Amino acid sequence: MHHQNAFVKKTKKGKVLKVVREHYLRDDICSGSPHDADCPDAEHKLASDAPHYLVIDTNVALHQIDFLEHESTTDVIVCSIVLEEVKHKNTSAYQRLRVLCASPTKRFFVFANENHRDTYVKAAPGESPNDRNDRAIRVATQWYASRLGERMKVVLLTNDGDNRRKAAADGLDARSVLAYARSLKETVPELADLVASASADGDDDGDGGGAPAGEAGGSGRGASASGGGSGGRAAKRKKVFDEHRSAADIQAGIKDGRYHQGALRVSRYNPFEGCVGSDSVGSDILVSGRIDMNRALDGDVVAVELLPQDQWRAEAKTLPGGPGRSNDAAGGGGGGDDGGDDGDADGVGAARVAPEEHYDDSVGASSGSGARPTGRVVGVIRRNWRTRGYCGSLKPTDQPGHVGNTSAVLFVPIERRYPMVRITTRQADVLMDKRLLVAIDGWDADSMYPHGHYVRTLGTIGDKATETEVLLIENDIITSPFTDAVHACVPPLPWAGPSDADRSDPNREDLKGLCVCSVDPPGCKDIDDALHARPLPNGNLEVGVHIADVTHFLAPNTPMDDEAALRATSVYLVERRIDMLPKPLTEDICSLRGGVERLSFSCIWEMTQEAEIVSVRFTKSLICSRAALTYGEAQSRIDDTRLTDELSVNLRALNRIGKILRARRGEAGALQLASPEVKFKLDADSQNPLDVGMYQVMETNQMVEELMLLANISVAREIVKHFPSCSLLRRHPTPAPRQFEPIIKAAAAAGVTIDITSSKTLAASLDLAVRPGDVYFNKLVRIMTTRCMTQAVYFGSGDLALAEYHHYGLASPIYTHFTSPIRRYADVVVHRLLAAVLGLQPLPESARDRNGLRVCADNINKRHHNAQMAGRASVELHTLVFFSGRTVVADARITKVKANGLLVFVPKYGIEGPVYLTPPAGGRERAGPGGHKDKGGKGAKGNNAATVAAAAASGDAASLFVLDEDAQTVSAVDGSVTYSLFGEAAVRIEVHEGIGHRRSLVLTLVTRDQLADADRVA
C-alpha cells in the first residue's frame, strides 16, 4: 500500500517545480516487544519484565537527553518521526539518541511508525506539521497500548500540556517528564534532578511538568538566601537584563550597520570582560560587565550594538578585583532575588598562560586615551551552550538542606568565564562536597543567573582522579574506550613483526643496515620518528628521517580510521596519555622501538657538509633501530668525545647539521620563541608530584626539532606539487600589528626596541633584547612575544591563495605535519597524500572532497587546541596538588604594573598571577608584612616598607601609589618603594580555596632576602 504526496517548490532561480513522492506502507513492521505474538524473537528489543514502556515525543528527545541517558530510563519506544525531527533540529542530540538506540542495556526501540499502515497519519486540513507529528506519536502510543493490552503498560512522555490532554481524551497514560521522574522518587531520587526546566522545552500548563521552585515551600522564596529559585515564580520580578531583539530586527540591523555580529569570547582571567570579533568594525568590540553581555555566554554568536564613543573603555589601570573597580564590571545591577551576591567575582589567582594569550586580556572601566570600541549585546543569534554540560560544584549555603526535599541552589562552574547556574535538587546535602556536571537550560531576563539541571556526579572535590575527569570534560576530550569494531582493525597480538609480504614488497626499501636511532623524552613509548646519518663516497652526507608507517595498518573508511579522524590527536597529561589509536598500535606495532624491525615511511636527503640539500627522496622502508635514546642519553653520547662507535659519531653529525639548519632558519627570519615549560617528578605509586621545576632544553631537543621541521617542509613541497588543490597544510598567519602592542610597549619601557616589520626584523630585535647582568631578561621577552602570536592552523591547499600558505613563525612559505602519525591525524592524511604521490596507493576519495578536507581540518584544529588546553590544565592541577599543604617562596619577574598591584611571572613553576599592593575586593589581604621591601632586587627600590604595609592592611594604600604608564613603574607617593616592569621580585605561593571550592594559587609579595641563592633565577 502506498500514498502519493504531491507539492510544488520554488528553486533558487525562481523556477516552480512539482514534486511527487510515494510513501509505501507495510503491515509487517514489528513492535520489538516479547509480549507481541506477531513479533519474531530476533526482533525483541524491549524487555518482557519492564515495569512499563515509555513513548517519547520530539521535545523530550531534544531537551531531556540527560534524563534519557540515566541508567534507570530503559525500554523506550522512539518513533521514526521523532528520530527524523531530532536529526534535523540538533545534530548533537541526534548522535546521543542514536547511541541510546544502539545500546543493548538501554533497550531503546525505533518504531517505524511512518511506514506502518496502522500508525501512519495524513495531515488534516489546516493542521500544522508540529500538530500532525504530535498526533502521529499519540496514534503510535495507542497502537502499542492496544496491541499489548494488560500485558504491558505504555506511558507517553510529553511536556506539551495540550498533547497530554488530547492523549488523556484518547484513554492514554500521558505524563510530563518531571511528573514521571517524581513518581520514581522512592527508588531513583536523583532522576528528577536530571529534568531540564520548563522554559527549555515549552511545557505550557504547569501541571507538574513546570519548574519545581514551588516545591521547596510553595512560592520559591525559600531558596532566595542561596540565590536559588527557578522558573514558575509566584510574583513578577524586576527585569535585570534587556529583552533580546527579534530575529528580524537583528537581521535588519546587521544589514544596515546598526548591529555587528560575532562570537563572544570571555576572558579566562576576568569573567566580566569579553570581546566580539567583528569584520565590520575592523577590530574586537569590547563588552564589559554581565549586564552588557546580556545573558550571552562564551562562544555564543551575538549581535552587538556599539555604545556612544564617550562610553568606550580603555585598558584598566588596576588589577581586576582591586579597589576602584566598578560593581557593574562584577555583574552590575542586581535585581530580582539575586541580590548582587556574585560568587563569580572570586579571584582567579596564578595560572599557566597559554602562548597565544595574556593573563590580563580584559578591559576595565577606565576611559580616556586608547579607548577601544565598546558595545553591548542586543541579541543571541546562535547559542553554543555545551551539550556535554559544565563541571563545578555547589555554592555552600547557610540554610540546612533536607535529604529528599527539593532545594534551590547555585552551581559554581569550575571555569570562571561562565556564570553561576541556578538548579534545583533533592540531593543538596549529599552533593555539597562533590564535583558535578550540570547542563544549562535557559536564562530569563529577570534573573542574574541562568537556570539548569543536574546531570551526574563526577566524584569528591579534591580527589585527583575526579579533578582529572573534570579537566577532560571541560576540554571536550574523548575518553571512551575503543569499540570492538576498532580493535578488530588492529593486528592480533603478539605481533610477529613485518610479514614476508612486507619484506618482499618491491616498493619498500630494506634499510635495516642503517645505523638508525630514536631520540625522545624519558618514558616515551609511542615512538614516531627515528634518525640516521652516514657519510657518502663523494664527501656528502646522507641524512634520513624515518616515520612510523601508521597508514600501513590504518586503512581509510574503517572503524579505526573513523575513530582516529574524530579524536584527531593523542592527549598528553602529566601522568598519562589518551591515545588517538589503540595502544597495541601506538606502543608496539607502529612504535619504532630499539632492536626490533618496524615499517616506516622515510624522507632521505643527500646534503653537503654545510647542510645544503642536493636531493631528497621519499620511500616506504623497513628499519631496525639500534637504540631508543632519551634526549639526555643522546646528549651524553654527543658530549663524550671518547665514544667513537658508529651511533655516537652519527649523532654528532646530526647535531652539527641541526645547528646549521637552525642558524639558517634564523637568518631567514624564523622566530626562536619561548614558553615556560615545567617538568614534574611523580611518586611511583600515587602519581602525585614530589617536585616541580623548569624543563631544561638540550641541544638534542633542537637537533630532533630541526630535522623534523626539514622533513615536514620537504613533504609539504612534494604533496602540493602533485596535489595543489587537496593537500592538508599548516599555516601560521602573520599577526596584526596591534597584537604586538603589549610587547612593544613593555620593551620600550626597558629601553629595548621591537621591530615588527617582518619576522626577520622581529627575530633580530629579540636577539638584541638583552640586559647586562640579567640572564633571564631575554627569555622573558621571548615568552611575552609568544603571547602576541596567533595559533598555527591546518587548512586545505585549495581554500587559500599560495601567498597565504606562509608559516610566519618558521619563516617558511609552506609547511605541513608528517612526522607524528601515531599521535596526530593530520600526519595520517599527509602520509596518504605522499603515498599517492609515489603511486603506492590511490588518493583517498576523502582527500578529493574539498569540503570534506575542510571539515577534517576544522576538527583537527579544534581537537588540537582542546588537547593543548587539557595538557596545560593537567599541569595546573598537578601544580595545585604540589603546593597543597605547603608554602613556598619563589623568584619572580614583574610582567605588568598597575596602580593597585603587579602581575608577576614565576619561572620555576611556569605560572603568572597578580600580587596586590592594596587589598583586593572582598578584603582578602595578599601583601604580607614587609611585602614591599626589597633589599637586593631591581624590581623594587626603597626600604620604607612598614608604612606601606600598614596602609595596605588598613585599606588606605590606594592613595599611596602612583602609576607611571610611560615608564611602566608604580611607586609609593613618598618615594619609599618603586616597582618596574621586568624587575625582580619574590613571592610566597599558597593554595587558596574560594567560592564553590574553586582552588587557585595565591601570590603574595615578600622580601627577596627570603629567597635562597639556589632559587634565584639569575
N, C-alpha and C positions, 0 to 999 in steps of 0.2 A: 504494500500500500504506500502511496506517496502523495504529497501535496506539492502544488506549484505556487511559488511566491514570486510575483512579478512587481517590479518597481522601476522607476526611472531615476537616473542620476546625471548630474552635470559635470563634465570634465573641466580641467583647469583652463582649457582653451574655449570653453563655452559650449561645447557640443553636447547635446542631450542624447543619452543612450538608454535603451530599455534593457533591463537585466531580468532574466528569468532563472530562478533557482528551484531545483527539485529537492524535496525533503522526503526521504524514504523512512517509513515507519515499520517497525517489526513487533512481533508479539512473543519472541523467544528470548528477550532480554531478562536475565535472572535478577533476583533481589539480593544475592550474596548472603542469605540467611539460611542456616540449617533448619529453621522452623518452616521453611517453604519447601513443600514436597516436590515442586517443579524445578527447584534449583539443584543442579548437579553438585556432587560432593566436591569436585575440583574447584568450584566457584564459591565455596563457603569462605567468606572473609570475616563476617560478623560472628560473634561468639554466641553459643547456644545458651550459656548461663549468665549472660549480661543482665543487669537489673532492668535495663531498657535500652532502646536505640534512640540516638539523637539525630534529628534532621536540622541542618543549619541553613540560614539564608545568607545572601551575599555580604551584607554588612557585618554579620558575625564573623564570617571568614576573613573579611578585610581588617576589622578593628579589634577582634578578640583572639588574635592568633596566639598570644601568650597563654590565655585560658585554654585554648585548644591543645597547646603543646604540653600542658600539665599531665603528669603520668596517670591521673585519675580520669581524665577525659578520654574515653575509649568508645568503640562501637558507634562510630559517627557515619551517617549517610550524607555524602556530598553529591548533590545533584549536578549533572553535567553543565547545566545553565549557570550554576554558582561558580564552578571551576572556570568556565569561559569568561564570565564577568570579571572575576578576580584577576585573570590573566591580562585583561585589557586595562584594568584600573591600577594595579600595583604589582610590579614585577617581583619585588622582594616578598610580599605576602604570598604571591602565587608559588614561588620557589619553596617557601616554607610549608605551604599547604601540600605541595607535591611530595615533599619529604614525609609528611604525615601519612599521606595516602600510600606511600611505598613501605612504610614501617609495618612489619608483621605483628609487633606488640601493640600498636595503637589501634589497629583494625578500623581504618577509615576506608569506606567502600564508595567508589564512584559509581553512581547510578545514572545510566544514560537516559534520563527522563525525556530528553528532546527527541529521542529516536524510538521510544516505546509508544505503541498505538494507544495504550490506555492512559498515558500520562502527558502526551503532547497536547498543548493548548494553543489555539489561534487567538491572536489579539482581537478583542471585541472592538466595535466601532467607538472611537474616541478614547480608548484605553491607552494609557501611556506605556512605554516599554517597561518601566520600573514596576507598574501595577501588574502588567501581564506576567512578568517574571515572578513576582510575589505569588500570584495565583498559580503559576506552574509549580512552585515549590509546595504550596498547600495541596495541590492535586496529587503530587508525588507522595506527600505525607499521608494523605487519605488512602492512597493505593497501598502503602505499606501497612497502615492500620487495618485495612480491610483484609489484606492477604494474610497477615499474621494473626489477627484476631486476638483471642485471650492468651495466646502462647507467648506474646512479647508486646510490651507496652512501647509505644512510639511517641516521642516528645519533640515538638517543633520549637527550636530556639530562635527567637527573633526579638530584637529590641524595638521594632516598629509596633507601636500600640495599635494602630489601625489594622495591621496584619494579624496581630494576636486576636483582636475582636472578631475579625472575619473567620479566623481559624476556629475560634470557640463556637461561633454560629454553625460551623460545619461539624461540630462534635469532636474537635481535635484538642489534644492537650498541648497548649502553646504557652511558653513562658519566656520572660526576659532572661538574659544570661545571669544577671545578678540574683534574680529570684531563684533560679535553678541552683546557683552556687550556694545561696543561703540555705537551701533545703538540705545541703550536704554538710552543714557546718559542724555537725557532731563527729563525722568521720573524716572530713577533709576541711579543717577550719581555715587553712590558708587559701583555699580556692577563690573565695570572694575577693581577696586582695588582688588577684590577677585580672579582675574585670576592669576593662577600660571604662572611664567615666562617660556619662551620657552624651556630653557635647561632642564627643569624638565620633559617635556613630548614630546620632539622630534619634534617640529614644524620646518620644514626644508626649508621653502621658503620665510619667512619674508614678506608675502603679507598683513600683518595686524594681523597675529597671533603671530608675534615675540615680543620681548621685547620692551616696549614702551619708551625707553630712548629718542629716537629722537623726540618725540612729544613735548618735552619741548622747543626745539629750533633747531631741525634738526640734531644735532650731539651728544646730550647728554652732551655737555660741560657745559651747564647752571647749572647743578647740582653739579659740582665739588666742589664748595665752601663749600657745606654741606656734602661732601663725597659721593654724590649721583652718579647716573649713573647705568645702568644695562644692561646686555646682549648686543647685537647688537651695539657695539661701532664703531664709524666711522674709527678709526685708531687702528692699532695693538699696544698693550700696553706691557710694560715690565713685565716679569714674576715676581711675588712676591714669589710664592711657587714652589717647585719642583713638577713635574708631579708625580702622583701616579704610582707605579709599576703595571705591568699587573697581572691579577689573576694567570696566570701560573707561573710567576716569584715568586710571593708571596708564592704560594703553595710549589714550589720547595725550596725556601729559608727557609721556616719554617721546611721543612723536613730535610734539611742539616744543620740547626742550624745557618744560617746567620741572619734570622729574628726570632722574638719572638711575639707570638700572645697573646692578652689580651684586656680587656676593659679599655678604658681611663677614669680615674677619675680626674676631675679638681677640684682644691681646691676651697672651698666656700669662702675663705678669700683672695686668691690671684689668679685671673683668668689666670695668665700667668705661673702657675706651675701646673703640673699634674703628674700622675704616672700610670703605666700599670702593673697590677699584672701578673707575669709570673712564671709558674711552671718550665720552662726550665732553668731560671736563678736562681730561688730559692729565689728571693726577688722582691720587686717592682722596676720597671725601671722608673727612673725619666725622665720627659720630660719638658724642661724649655723653655718658650717663645712660642709665637704663630707660629713663623717660623718653629720650630722643631715639633710643633703639626700638622703642615701641613694640615690645614683645617679639622681636626678631632674635633668633639665636645664631651662634656662629655657624656659618655655612649656608644660611638661608639666602636665597636670591630676593633682593628687596628693591623697592622704588624709594629713592631718596630725594627730598626737596632741600635745596641749598638755603641756608639761613642768610639773613642780610649780612653784608660784608663786615659791618662793625661788630658782629657776633662771632666771627671766625676766631679760632683759637690758635695759639702758638704753643711751642714746647713749654711744658711746665717747668717752673724754677724750683719746684720742691719735689721730693720723692713722694709717691703715692702713699696715702695714709698718714702723712705728717700734718702738722699744723698748717692752716691756711687752705686746706683742701675743702672745696665746697661740698655740701651734703648731696647736691644734685649729682655730682660725679659718682657718689656712692649709692645711687639708686633713686635719690630725689623724691620729693613729693610726699611720699607716704599716702595713705588713703585707704578706705575700706577698713578691713580688720587687720591690716598688716602692721600698722603702727611704725613703719620705718625701721623695724628691727632686722637689719640685713646682715646675716652671717657671711654673705659673700665678701664683705669688707675685710675678712680675716687676712692678715699679712701673708704674702707669698713666701718670703724668706729666700735663702740662697738656692740656686738651681743650676743645672747644666744648661748652657745656652747653645742652641743649635747654630751651625756655621752660618746659616743664612738669616739669622735674626739677632736683634739686640735685646738686652734684658729689659730696657725701659721703652719698648716700641709702642708708646702710647702718647697721648697728648693731653695736657692738663687744661685747667680753666683759665689760665692767664691769657691776655691778649696783648697786642702791640705788634712790633716789627716781627716779621717772619710768620705772620698768621697764614694759615693754610685753609683751603675750602672746607667748610664745616656744614653739616646738614643734619636732617632728622628723617627717620624712616616714616613714610606715609602709607606703606602697604607691603605685604609679603607676596611676591609673585610665585615663589615655589619654596615650600618647606623642605628642609633637608634634615629633619629630625631623624636620629638614629633608630632604625628598626630593631637593632640589637639591644637598645637601651643604654642607660648611663650608670656607671658604677659610683658608689658612695656609701654613706651611712646616714642614720637618722640624727637630727639635731636634738640633743638632750633637752628635756623639758622638766620643769619643777612639778608639773602635775603628775601624780601617780597614775599609771595605767592599770587596767584590769584585764587579765587574760580572758579572751572570749568576747569582750566588748570592743566595739569599733572606736578607734582613736584617730583623730586627725592630727597628723604630724608633718614636720618639714623634713624633706630628704635633702642632704647636702652632697652634691656631686663632688667626686674626688678632683675633677678637673675644674679649676676655678673660673674658667671662661663661661661656664654655664650657671644659671641662677638656681637657687633652691627650688625644689618642686614639692607641692602640697600633695600628699597621698593620705588615704585612709586605710587602716589596717586593724586586724584583730590581734596582731602579734607584736605590738609596740614594745612591750617589756622584753620579750624574747629576742627581738631584733636589735635592741639598742647597742649591743656590742658586736654587731655583725656588719660585714661589707655586703651590700645589696646591689641588685640590678633592678633599675626602675625605668619604665617607659613613660614618655610624656604624651598626654592625650590632647591637651589644648591649653589655651591661655586666654582667660577672659579679661576684658578691658577694665573690670573693676577689681582686679587682684594684682598685687605686686609680684605674684609668683604663678608659674604655670601649674596645672594640675596633672597628675599622672596616676600610675598604678604600680604596685609591687609585681616583679617578675619572678625573681628567685633569690635565694640566699647563697652567697659565694663562700662564706667562711668567717672565721673570727678575725676581728681587726688586729693587725699587727703580726699575724701569722704569715711567714714569708711566702708559703705556697699560695695563700689567699691573695696576698698583695701582688704576687706574680701573675695570678689569673686576672686580677684587676687590670694590670697594665697591658696584658694581651687583649682583653676585651676592649679596653679603651682605644687601642690602636688597630682594632679590627684584624687581628692576626688569626689565621685559620689554624686551629689546633686539633681538629677532629682526626681520628686515626684514619689511615688509608684503608679504603674498602677492599673487599676480597677481589673485586674486579681489577683494581690497581695492582694488588700483589700478584695476581695471575699473570701480569705482564713482565714480571721480574724472573730471570733465570733461576731455577731452583738451586738452593744451597745444600751442601758445599759446592761452590762453583769450581770447576776443574781448570779454569783458565781458558785462554783463547782456543777455539776449536781448530781442527785440522783444516776446515774450510777457510777459517780466518787466516791461518798461517800461509795457505797456498793461494790466497786471493792475489791476483796479479796487480790489483790496484792498491795493495797495501805493502809498503816497503818494510823490510826487516831491518830495524835499527837497533837490535839488541846488542850489537857490538859496540855501540857508542857509550861513552862514559857519561851517562845521564844521571842527574840527581834532582831532588826537590828541596826547596828551602821554604819553611813555613813557621808560623808561631808554635810554641810548645803545646803539645797535646792535640795538634791538628790531625784529624782522621779523614776528613773529606778533601784529599789532596788533588786539586785540579790540574796543577801545572808542574812541569819539570824542565830542566835546562841542560844544555851541553855546549861546549866549545872545544874546537880542535884545530890545530894548525893545518894548512893546506900546502901542498908541494910548491905552489907559486908564491909562498910567503904570506898569503892572506889567511884569514880565519873563517872557519865555518861555525856559525852560531845558530843554535836551534832552541825553539820554544815548543814544548810538546804538551798538548792539552788532552785531558781525558776525553775519549771518543764516546760521549754520552749518547749521541744520536744513533749509534750502532744498536743500542738497546732500547732507545726511546723512539718508537715509530709514531708517525703522525696519525691523528684520528683514532687513538686508542684511549681507553680509560685512564691510563697513566699519563698520557700526553695532555688530556683534558684537565686532569688534576694539577699537573705541573704548570700549565698555562694559567689556571685560576690562582694558584698560590704565588707564582711568578718569581719567588725568591725564597731562599732559606733565611731564617731569622736567628740572629746570634744574640743571646742573652749572656749575662755574666757567667751563669752556672750551667747553661745548657743551650742546645741548638735545636731549632724546629725546622726540619728538613723540607725542601721542596719535592724531593724524591724519596722513595723508601730507603731505609737505612742499608739494606744489603747492597744497593747500588752505590750509595754515597760513601760508605766506609770500606767496601770490599771490591765489588766487581769493577767499578769505574775508578776508584781511588788509586793513584799512582804510587803505591806503597813500595818501599825498598825491597829489592831482592825477589820480586815476582814479575812475571810477564803481564803486560797490560796493553790494551788497544789505545791508540792515541791519534790525534789529528795534529800534524806538525807544520810549523812555519820555520823554514830554514833559510838563512841568509849566507851569502858569501860577502864578506866585508874586509876592507883593508885594516891594517893595524891601527889606523886613525878612525875606525868605525864608519868609514864611507861605504855605503852599500853598493855592491857591484851587481848583485842579483838576489832575487827572492823566489822561493818556490813553496808550494803547499802540497801536502800528501797525507793520506791515511797511513798509519805506521804501526809497528809492533815494537815496543821498547821494554827494557828491563832496567829499572832504576837501580843504580849502585848503592844509593843511600837516601833515606828520608831525613834530612837535616833540619834542625831548628835554626833560626837566624843567629843565635849565639854560637851554635856549633860550627856553622859555616864561617862566621866571623873569626873564630879561633883558628880554623884551618888557614884562612887567608893571612892572618896576622903572624902565625908561627912559621917563619921562613925556614925552619929546619925540616918542615914537611915537604917532601918533593914527590909524593905519589901523584898519580895522574889526576885524581879527583881534586886535590888541593891546588895543583898547578892550573887546572881548568877553571876553578873558582876564582883564582887571582886574575885570570884573563877576562872572565866575565865581569868581575868587579871593575877592572880597568876600563872595559868597554862601557859599562854602566856609567862611570864617572864622565866619560867623554860625551855620551849621549845626553846626560843631564846638563852638562855645561852648554852643549849646543842648543838644547831646548831653551835654556835660559837666555842665550844670545838672541834667539828668535822671538822672545817675549813671553815665554811660559812663566807662570807665576809660581813661586815657591811659597805657598801659603802655610798656615799652621792652624792646628786645632788642639785644644787641651785634652789629650788622651790620658787615661789613667789605667792602672792595672791593679787587680786585687790578688791577694794571697788568701785562698779559701781553706777552711777546715775540711779535711778529707771526709769526715763523717757528716757533719751538719751542713756543709757548703756555705757556712756563714763566713763573712770576711774577717780575717785575722789582721790584715794590714792593707793599706792602700797607698799608692804613690804614683808619681809621674811615669808614663810609659817612655822608655828610652829607645830612640830610633837609632839603628846601627847602619853602617854602610851597606850591609847585606839587604836590609829593608829596601834601600834605594836602588840597589842593583837589580833586585827582582822587579821592582816597580818600573824601572826604565825598560827592561826587556819586555814586560807585559804591555807597556804603552806602545812600544815599537811594533809588537805583533798585532795589536788592535788596529793601529793606523794602517799597517800593511794590508790586513784583511779588509778593512773598510774600503781602501782604494780598489781592491780586486773585485769585491762584490758589486760596487757601484759601477765599475767599468762594464760589467756584463748585465747587471740588472739596475739600470739607472732610475727606474720608477717604482721599484718594490723592495728596496733594501731597508733593513732596520738599522738606523744610525743613532748616534748620541751627539747632542749639541749642547753648548753652554752659551746662551745668549749674552751679548755684550751688555753689561749693566748700564742703566741710565745714569747720567752724571749725578743726578740728585741722590742716588743711592750711596755715593761716596762722600756725601756731605759730612756725616759723623766723623769719619777718619780724617778727612781734610782739616776740619775744624780742630780736632783733638791734636793732630800732629803739628799744626801751626802754633798751637799754644806751647808746644815743646821745642819750637824753633826748627821744625822739620817740614819740608815742602813735599807734598804728594802730587805728582803729575799724572793725571788720569787720561791724557790724550790718547793713549793706546795701552795695550797690555805690556808692551815693551817698555814704555816710559814708566809705567807703574812698577814693573819689576825692578827697573833701575832705581826708582825712588825708594823702594823697600830695601834694596841693598845698601843705600846710603843712610837709612834711618838708624843711626847708631848714637849712643850716648856714652861718652867716656866714663868708665868705671861702673857701667850698668849693663851687665851681660844679658839681662832678660828683656831689656827695652825693645830690642829688635823683634824678638818673638812675640811680645805683646802687641806691637804694631801690626804684625802679620796676622795675629789672631783677630784683632779688631777689623782689619781689612777683609778677612774671610767673611765676616758677618755682613759685609756690604754686598756680597755676591748673591746672585740668583742661583737656583739649583740647576744642574745639568739635567736634560730630559731626553728620553728616547722619542724617535719620530720616524715616519716613513719617508723615504727619499723623494717619493712622488708628491709629497704635500708641500714642499718648500723649494724655493729657488736655490741654486747651487751656492750662492753667496751666504745663505742663511745656515749652511751646514757647519759653519765655523765653530770651533770649540775655543772660547775665549781664554779659559784658564790654562789650557795646554798649548795655546797659540798654534793650533793645528787646523788646517782647512777642512779636515774630515776625520771622523772618529767613530768607532763602534766598540762593542764588547764581544770578545771571542774567547777569552782566557778562563772563564769560570762557569762552564755549563752545568757542573754539579749543583751549583747554588743559585744560578741566575737563568731564567727562561729566555731572556734576551739573547744570551750566548747560544742557546739551543737553536733559536731561529737563525742566527748568523751561521752556525755550523751547517745547517741545512742549505742555506744560500750558497756557502762556499763549496759544499759537495756538489750542488747543481752546476756551479761554475766549472768544476773539474769533470763534469759528466758522469759522476758516480751514482747519482740518483736524480730523478726528475724534480723540478721545482714544485714544492707542495702547492696545492690549489689555494691554501690559506694565504700564501705569500703573494699570489697573483691578485688577490682581492684587496684593493687599496683601502676600502672602508674597513675590512676585517683586520688589516695590518694596523690601521689607525686605532681601532678598538683594542687590539692587543697591546700596542704601545701605551695607550692611556692606562690600561690595567697594570702594566709593568711599572709605569711611573708611580701610580697610586700605591701599589704594594711595596715598591722600593722605599718610598717615603715612610710608609707605615712601619716597615722593618727598621729603618733608621731611628724613628721615634721610639719604638719599643726597646731597641738596644740602649738608647740614652735613658729611658725610663728605668730599665733594669740597673744601669749604673747608679742612677739616683737612689733607687730602692736600696741597693747594697751599701751606698754611702750612708743612708739613714740608719741602716742596721749597724754599720760600723760605729757610728757616733752615738748610738743609743746607750745611755748609761755612762757616757764618758764626756769629758770636756777637754778640748784640745786648743792650744794656741798655735796659730799658723801665720806664716809670712803672707802678705797680700800686696796687691798693687791697685792703685786708685784708677778706675776707668771712667769715672764721671763725677763731677762735683755739683752739688745742689745747695740751695740756701739752707736746707734743714738736714743735710746728710751727704753721704758719699755712696757711690757704687764701687765695690771693690772686687777684684778677681783674686782667687786663691789658687796659685799654680799647682801646688802639690795635689790638690783634690779636684781640680778642674771645675770649680764652682764659682759663681758670681752672685752677689746679692747686696742688699742695702745695709749700711750702718747709719744710724741716726745720730745727728748732733743735737737734735731736740727730740722730745718724747713723741713717738708716733701716735696716731689717733687711737683712742682706747686706753691711753695711759700706760702702756707697757713700756717700761724703761729698757732701752737696749744699750745705752752707753754706760759702761760700768765706771766705778770710781777711778779717777785718773785716766780715763779712756782717751783724753785729748792730749795727753802729754807725750812727747816724742823726743828722746834724748839723742837718737843717732840717725833717724831716717831722714830722707829727703822729702817725704810727703808732708810732714808736719813740722812747723818751726815754732819755737817758743816753749815756755815751760810754766805758764800761769794756768795749769790745768784745774787746780782746785776751784777757782772761781767759776770756770766754765761748767765743770761737772755739777757744782751746786746749783747753778742756774738751770741746767738741764733737768736736774731732779725736781726742781720746783716748777718747771714748765715755762720759765721765762727766757729760755735760751734763744728763742726765735729772734728776739730783738738784738742778740749779741753777735750775730754772724752776718757777714756781708758777702754776697756772691759777685765775683768779677767774671762776667761771661767772656770777655775778650782774653783775659789772662788765664781763664779756666782755673780759678782759685776760689776758695771760700775761707774767709778769715774772721777771727773774732774782732769785734769793733775796737777792742783795746790793744790789738796787735799781738796778743799773747800767743796765738796759735794760727797757723795757716796750713791749709791742705791744698795740694796742687795735683793736677792731672798727671798720671803716670808715676806719682810719688809712691814711696814705700809706706806700708802700714803694717800693723799687726792686729789680728782679730782672734777673739775667742769664739769657738764654734760649739754650739749646743743644739740639741733637738728640742723643738717646741711642738706641742700638740694643741691645735686650735679648734675652732668650732667644727662639730661633726667629725672629730677625730682626724682632721687633716694634719699630717705631720710635716714639719719643714725644718730646715736648718736655719738657725738664727745666728747672725754675726754681730759681735759687739767689739767696738774699738778698744784696744788695750795698748799699753806702752810696749815699745819694741824691745825694751830690756828684758821682757818676759820670754823672748824668743831664744832658744838655744842656737848656738852658732851653726850647728848641723842643719837646722830648719830654715836658715836664711837662704833664699833662692839665689841671691847674687854671690 
